[in-house]
Amino acid sequence: MNANIKESFDKTRAAGSIAASALDEVSKIIKPGISTSEIDNLCYEFINDHGAYSAPLFYKGFPKSSCTSTNHVVCHGIPSDKILNEGDILNVDVTAYKDGWHGDTSRMFEVGEISIKAKKLIETTYEAMMKGIKILKEDVQLGDIGSTIQQHVESRGCSVVQDFCGHGIGESFHKEPSILHYGKKQTGEKIKEGMIFTIEPMINLGNYETKILNDGWTAVTKDKSLSAQFEHTVGITKDGYEIFTQSKKFS
């Protein structure tokens, strides 16, 4: 590994560790009756206390430090006074920016007891992300990632959101390449050592179609079916991959 790649990996690992630890802290307060603003405040304070900055805050005008997406919200839900209720499912998406580099991750949380179908969706989504990650190595093509995820999701009777995708990340929050979570094997760019990007499938119980609400950010399922997402920031090594946002408490 050359010096430039090592530096980029070291700095992404540091930022990613803070982001993952922020979600570990979130897990301690998830319960019916708390607001998504309380979750956002915790994320902001934790990331700030660890010498980093919450990259979503004011990014292209986004008003909060994290995204909180409940039930049929696919992504980019804006934290508010909205109270979590028993049976809700929630995605919290955070990005820590430290020493010029980003670490981006999201995780699903269960609020109290959730339905069997919601559990199935969450399990399918996590499995899909990990299956996409586990094939990573030099010369794998981007289409292989999407195809692997799509095949698993559709075998479980769910659908892959096509309006949003993973992305390159590093000193920039979002950059090329786009990492689609659907596609055909042996298509697209070949991945190379040193590349850093996110894999973050958004999976719906119903149809894959989405729409954006009037706030200009919040994406929801058109059919109001439940949606789930997990996200990791990963780097390509000579022998495979490294997950930079792996929690010590959640796997």
Stockholm file with secondary structure:
# STOCKHOLM 1.0

chainA/1-251         MNANIKESFDKTRAAGSIAASALDEVSKIIKPGISTSEIDNLCYEFINDHGAYSAPLFYKGFPKSSCTSTNHVVCHGIPSDKILNEGDILNVDVTAYKDGWHGDTSRMFEVGEISIKAKKLIETTYEAMMKGIKILKEDVQLGDIGSTIQQHVESRGCSVVQDFCGHGIGESFHKEPSILHYGKKQTGEKIKEGMIFTIEPMINLGNYETKILNDGWTAVTKDKSLSAQFEHTVGITKDGYEIFTQSKKFS
#=GR chainA/1-251 SS CCHHHHHHHHHHHHHHHHHHHHHHHHHTTCCTTCBHHHHHHHHHHHHHHTTCEETTTTGGGCCSSSEEEETTEEECCCCCSCBCCTTCEEEEEEEEEETTEEEEEEEEEECSSCCHHHHHHHHHHHHHHHHHHHTCCTTCBHHHHHHHHHHHHHHTTCEECCSCCEEECSSSSSEEEEECSSCCTTCSCBCCTTCEEEECCEEESSCSCEEECTTSSCEEETTCCCEEECBEEEEECSSSEEETTCCSSCC
#=GC SS_cons         CCHHHHHHHHHHHHHHHHHHHHHHHHHTTCCTTCBHHHHHHHHHHHHHHTTCEETTTTGGGCCSSSEEEETTEEECCCCCSCBCCTTCEEEEEEEEEETTEEEEEEEEEECSSCCHHHHHHHHHHHHHHHHHHHTCCTTCBHHHHHHHHHHHHHHTTCEECCSCCEEECSSSSSEEEEECSSCCTTCSCBCCTTCEEEECCEEESSCSCEEECTTSSCEEETTCCCEEECBEEEEECSSSEEETTCCSSCC
//
